[in-house]
Amino acid sequence: MELLDLYDDKGKKLNKTVERGQKFDKGNIMLSIAFIKNSDNKYLIQKTSKEKGAKYSSTGGHVTHEENGLTTIIREIKEELGLNINTNELEFISLVKHPTGPCLINLYLLEKDIYIEKLKLQEEEVESVLWLTEEEILSLVKENKFLKSHGYLFENYIIKN
């Protein structure tokens, strides 16, 4: 059982907790998502496992009970990619209200050159990873092959940053 805290629209905790997947009337759950960019201006994009929809996305996950956005994204990068990073390597971009659901997203950028061959992918969640250009990602978004919320963040916050 994974517990999630609920937040108001500005990211303040509501002192209310729900089980992941449980419906709730008021508040937002919270996610943390990071786009990883290398010195060639390409982004590390993962293809999710078949169980997760086989779509392309960036790295991220739910902020669990008593976690914060920063500890969540560090944990998710370690779990999904097997990559250890420090808090000072992450640039906080924005707290974004999800455009269609009761959800807030902590959006981060990590600028780092990473050798794909050295990553240890979490098989249950990640099928593969690859470096893609901005144009290649926008093409996947247009073709509905990119996770919708991650495509929205990329178009509206990352490439406009």
N, C-alpha and C positions, 0 to 999 in steps of 0.2 A: 504494500500500500504506500503510494507516494502522496505526501501532503503538500499542498500549495497554499501560500498566503494570498489573501485578496488585497487589492490596492485601489485607491481612488484614482481618478483620471490624471492626477498630477504625480502619482507614484508613491503616495503616502499609504503605509499599511493601515488596514481597516480593523485589525485585531480579530480577523475572521479567517478560518482555515477550511479548505475543502479537500476532498480526495481527488486526485487527478481523474478527470472524466466525469466527475459529479457535476450536475447542473447547479447553478447559483443564480440568485435574483439580482444582487447588487454587487458592483465592484468589477475588478479585472484580475485575471491571472497575469503573470509576468514571464517573459522569455528574455534570453540573452542570445544575441546573434553576432558573429564576427565575420567580416570579409577579410581574407588574407591576400595581400598584394605583394608581388616581388619587385625587384629592381628593373625588370623588363616591362613593368606596368601590366602584368597579367595577374589574374585572380585564381586562387586555388579553389576549384569548384569540385564538389563531391556529387556522385550519382548515388542516390539512396538505394538501399536494398529493395528487392521486390516486395518484401513485407511492409516496407515504408513507402511504397508507391512508385519506385523506380524513376523518380524525378531528379533533376539537378537542383542543387541548393548550396548555400554556404553552411558554415558550421554553427551549431547552436542547440539550445534546449530550454526546458522549463527551469525557472528559479524555484527551487524547492523550499519548503518551510524552513525558516531561519537562515537561509542563504541570502546573498545579495547578488546583484548583477555581475559584478566583477569575479567573485568566487565561482559563480555558475559558469561563466564563459571559459575560465581557466580549466575547470573540471571537464567541460564538454570538449574542449580542444584536446585534452589529455585522453579522454575516453574514446572519442571518435577517430582521432588521428594518431594517438600515441605520442603527442608532442608536448614537451614541457616548456612553458613560457612563464615569464615574470610579469607581474602587474604593470611595471613601468614600460613594457613593450606594447601595451594596448592603448590605443587612442579612443576615448569615448566620443562618439559622434553625436548621439541624441537619444532621448527617451521618446519613443514614437508610439502614438495610439494606433493600434491596428485599424485599418480602414473599414473592416467589416465585422469585427467581433469584439467581445469584452476582454481585450488583451492589450498589455503594454509591452513594448520591446526595447530593451537596452541594446543599442547598436554600437558596435566597436569596429575599429579598423586595426589590423595588425600588418605592419610592413616588415616583411622578413623573407629572405631567400631560403627556401626549404627544398631539400632533395626528396622528391616523391618516393624514391626507392627506399628511403630510410623510415618512412612512416609505417606505423602498425595500425591498420584500419580495423575498426570495430565491425566485424562481419555482419552482425545483426542489424546494423544501421547503415553502413557504408559499403557499397559495392566496389567503387573505384573513385580515384581523384585524378584531376588533370588541371593544367594551367590553361586558362582561356583569356582571350582579349575581351575588352569591353564590347566590341561589336559581336563577337561570338556569343557572349552572354545575352545581349539584347535580342539576338536571333532566336535563342532558346526560349526566352521570355515570350516573344511574339508567336512562336510555334506551340506555346503552352506545354513546353517540356521542362520548364523551370518552376520550382515551387512558387506559387502565386505571391505569397507574402514576402518571400525573399527577393523575388523579381521587383516588387513594389519598392522595397527598401533600396535595392541597387539603383533603380532608375531615379528615385526621388531624393536619396540622401548620399549615396556613395559617389556616383559619377558627377553629382552636382556639388560635391564637397570641395 
